[in-house]
Amino acid sequence: MKTIFITGASTGLGKATALKFANSGWKVIATMRNPERGTELSSHENITIFPLDVTNFQQITQAVEFAIDRQVDVVLNNAGVGLIGPLEAYSDEQVQQQIQVNMLSVIQISRAFIPYFRQRQSGLLMATTSIAGLITFPFGAVYSATKWAVEGMYESLSFELERYNVGVKTISPGGIASSFRDNMVIAPNEAYNSAFNQMYHAFLSGKTPTKVSAAEELAEVVFEAATDGKKQIRYVAGEDAKTYVQQRLTQGAEQFRNNLAEIFFGK
Ligand SMILES: NC(=O)c1ccc[n+]([C@@H]2O[C@H](COP(=O)([O-])OP(=O)(O)OC[C@H]3O[C@@H](n4cnc5c(N)ncnc54)[C@H](OP(=O)(O)O)[C@@H]3O)[C@@H](O)[C@H]2O)c1
């Protein structure tokens, strides 16, 4: 029986992934910063809840030790938070929190598991990034910075780990029906109000791909990535994300950005 370790498993994609793997006969170490949010998961015989706030390095060390003791096979760095607004409106704390949760924790957790995977010559590191890690949207500068960083980091990491039979994969979802938007930190600045509203209207206008996927649908993609045995690194997940990536490839990065600017701001 194989074992997966998941961060941010209390809700959304992390929770759906925990259930998908557990129902498929895997052991799941479902980590979350508030273990009381894991009541539903903990009633599943294949799921163990473990406390992990990914901004707490001591907890990372404890959680990794716990997982290695249980001979974990797959790690999914999934915990994430959104930060939206113009860059000049962000406080240092907001920027640091965003980088810590979405990027630094992925580095710290991956680094902690690598010696174990390398020595046993098998294992798979995965991270939930975002379509915003492959393209960009307005008012998401630091969010995109963290997600592009993880995409780049994992692609680079794949070169050094493949010789040890350790896989590296990213799941890059488009919109997910989850509590992500409710949890998103919004940093406003009056000077940008009208542009910010324009962006929202553009998203609602249907001129951008709009399909939001159920977390359960995207958990299927995570499962496929963990079990397909392919060397493939990047899994774009959700119809909206696939459309964006295809458009960027077809139009070229510069023209694609210009076209998005036209859709959002009419220029
Ligand atoms: N929703 C979208 O449209 C979307 C699109 C593309 C990519 N993503 C990415 O997909 C991943 C999952 O998001 P989701 O849509 O499932 O949103 P979600 O339901 O809000 O789930 C986010 C998870 O991250 C956890 N988390 C936040 N800060 C944490 C911390 N310091 N330590 C440990 N866990 C922490 C949350 O825990 P709590 O319950 O304690 O808050 C929650 O379990 C994220 O990496 C996100 O960036 C989301």
The ligand as a Gaussian input file, in Angstrom:
#p B3LYP/6-31G(d) Opt

LIG

0 1
 N       -8.923000      28.181000      -6.003000
 C       -8.356000      28.489000      -7.141000
 O       -9.003000      29.096000      -8.010000
 C       -6.930000      28.059000      -7.422000
 C       -6.477000      28.145000      -8.736000
 C       -5.185000      27.712000      -9.023000
 C       -4.378000      27.213000      -8.027000
 N       -4.842000      27.148000      -6.745000
 C       -3.937000      26.594000      -5.734000
 O       -4.477000      25.356000      -5.306000
 C       -4.053000      25.081000      -3.962000
 C       -5.252000      24.683000      -3.133000
 O       -6.158000      25.762000      -3.102000
 P       -7.738000      25.544000      -2.969000
 O       -8.357000      26.135000      -4.180000
 O       -8.042000      24.165000      -2.597000
 O       -8.051000      26.592000      -1.791000
 P       -8.484000      26.384000      -0.267000
 O       -9.717000      25.573000      -0.178000
 O       -8.462000      27.767000       0.337000
 O       -7.293000      25.522000       0.339000
 C       -6.057000      26.079000       0.699000
 C       -5.436000      25.193000       1.732000
 O       -4.169000      25.756000       2.107000
 C       -4.138000      25.769000       3.535000
 N       -3.209000      26.746000       4.083000
 C       -3.201000      28.095000       3.970000
 N       -2.193000      28.616000       4.698000
 C       -1.573000      27.560000       5.310000
 C       -0.482000      27.433000       6.206000
 N        0.197000      28.499000       6.651000
 N       -0.119000      26.192000       6.614000
 C       -0.780000      25.098000       6.190000
 N       -1.843000      25.160000       5.363000
 C       -2.227000      26.377000       4.928000
 C       -5.563000      26.044000       3.947000
 O       -5.718000      25.721000       5.316000
 P       -6.797000      26.420000       6.295000
 O       -8.057000      25.613000       6.138000
 O       -6.174000      26.300000       7.645000
 O       -6.950000      27.845000       5.833000
 C       -6.278000      25.090000       3.009000
 O       -6.211000      23.773000       3.473000
 C       -3.326000      26.347000      -3.497000
 O       -1.935000      26.141000      -3.586000
 C       -3.768000      27.411000      -4.479000
 O       -2.794000      28.427000      -4.630000
 C       -6.101000      27.550000      -6.417000

